[in-house]
Amino acid sequence: MPEEEPYWLSRNPTEQQRLTRQHEVWTKSIGYLLHPSIAKSLPDNARIADIGCGTGIWMTEMAKVSPSTYQFDGYDISDAQFQSADSLPPNVSLHTDSDFKKPYPEELIGTYDLINIRLIIISMGEGVWESTLRNVLTLLKPRGAIQWVEGNFFVARGFRGTNATSSGGLTKGQQKLNGTLIERFRYNFPDWTKMYKDAGLEKVEEDVLSTDRLPEQRTDFTEIGIGAVFGGLKNLASTKAEGYWTEQEVEEYRQKAIEDMQSGAYLRWDLHVTIGFKTAN
Ligand SMILES: C[S@@+](CC[C@H](N)C(=O)[O-])C[C@H]1O[C@@H](n2cnc3c(N)ncnc32)[C@H](O)[C@@H]1O
């Protein structure tokens, strides 16, 4: 049996800033906050849930460009990264102690027009994608929509600049993290279209982008990647299990990765935005 997946990113102000920056960079690369096929389907009084909402930034940015009649509810297992309540628009609220792996309270079942999920891959293990999808779909009204955005870090690697060896630190860090997570926790990346169809969703669309689509964003993605990869490896190092890098090794490779980036190398992976709609009954 795989071990219980740890939450191997920290929850602190640095990670909060990283999440905000990540939001800006990912959104610019993807080109929309909400897939156009869903945006045109929402009713005037849409109820929208953001699952594993982190700081809540997706909702606060959505609220700026949506009718004020929309209602946004963010759910997270922890409130450690929530924006302060007085900075939230009146139609956005945040709720803590909400675990997306556990059944939702009866009063929430079938009440949302849209579920948004972004970047919870680090809490996913074998079989957990499917069970989490089915669990969150219970929140949707008939014909309600889901948008789930993830990065496929399993295909991530460093691409070099002019120097022939300049991508080594970036690739080694990413592969070390992937290898550790796959071996110990059975981390994987699903076949999204199949998973959605198997869950009974219709009008399924999968929008796949490469993070180097906009060349001017390559360094942005690389900095975010370095923060996640080496932050994650450092947290794993603290468990001192066999095969993990020590904190010292993590720092050595972090420095190497930063030097790689400074010499023009960049980290590249795929972003997947997958949408689908619940049937009418
Ligand atoms: C990498 S952050 C992404 C936050 C946000 N979705 C975004 O894109 O900015 C992952 C979030 O998932 C939350 N999370 C992890 N496991 C969870 C669970 N079992 N139930 C609910 N939220 C969870 C974490 O607390 C964290 O806020």
The ligand as a MOL file (V3000), in Angstrom:
LIG
                    3D

  0  0  0     0  0            999 V3000
M  V30 BEGIN CTAB
M  V30 COUNTS 27 29 0 0 0
M  V30 BEGIN ATOM
M  V30 1 C -0.6400 24.2110 -4.1650 0
M  V30 2 S -1.9800 24.8430 -3.2520 0 CHG=1
M  V30 3 C -2.9990 25.5100 -4.5640 0
M  V30 4 C -3.9570 26.5660 -4.0710 0
M  V30 5 C -4.9070 27.1620 -5.1100 0
M  V30 6 N -5.7920 26.1370 -5.6700 0
M  V30 7 C -4.1830 27.8930 -6.1960 0
M  V30 8 O -4.1430 27.4150 -7.3250 0
M  V30 9 O -3.6170 28.9740 -5.9160 0 CHG=-1
M  V30 10 C -2.8730 23.3740 -2.7460 0
M  V30 11 C -3.9730 23.6630 -1.7340 0
M  V30 12 O -4.7170 22.4480 -1.5090 0
M  V30 13 C -5.0400 22.3800 -0.1310 0
M  V30 14 N -5.3100 20.9630 0.2290 0
M  V30 15 C -4.4060 19.9490 0.3100 0
M  V30 16 N -5.0270 18.8030 0.6690 0
M  V30 17 C -6.3470 19.1240 0.8420 0
M  V30 18 C -7.5090 18.3500 1.1860 0
M  V30 19 N -7.4160 17.0280 1.4430 0
M  V30 20 N -8.7040 18.9870 1.2270 0
M  V30 21 C -8.7970 20.3260 0.9630 0
M  V30 22 N -7.7560 21.1000 0.6150 0
M  V30 23 C -6.5210 20.5010 0.5570 0
M  V30 24 C -3.8050 22.9550 0.5530 0
M  V30 25 O -4.0750 23.3540 1.8980 0
M  V30 26 C -3.4510 24.1140 -0.3830 0
M  V30 27 O -4.0750 25.3080 0.0230 0
M  V30 END ATOM
M  V30 BEGIN BOND
M  V30 1 1 1 2
M  V30 2 1 2 3
M  V30 3 1 2 10
M  V30 4 1 3 4
M  V30 5 1 4 5
M  V30 6 1 5 6
M  V30 7 1 5 7
M  V30 8 2 7 8
M  V30 9 1 7 9
M  V30 10 1 10 11
M  V30 11 1 11 12
M  V30 12 1 11 26
M  V30 13 1 12 13
M  V30 14 1 13 14
M  V30 15 1 13 24
M  V30 16 1 14 15
M  V30 17 1 14 23
M  V30 18 2 15 16
M  V30 19 1 16 17
M  V30 20 1 17 18
M  V30 21 2 17 23
M  V30 22 1 18 19
M  V30 23 2 18 20
M  V30 24 1 20 21
M  V30 25 2 21 22
M  V30 26 1 22 23
M  V30 27 1 24 25
M  V30 28 1 24 26
M  V30 29 1 26 27
M  V30 END BOND
M  V30 END CTAB
M  END
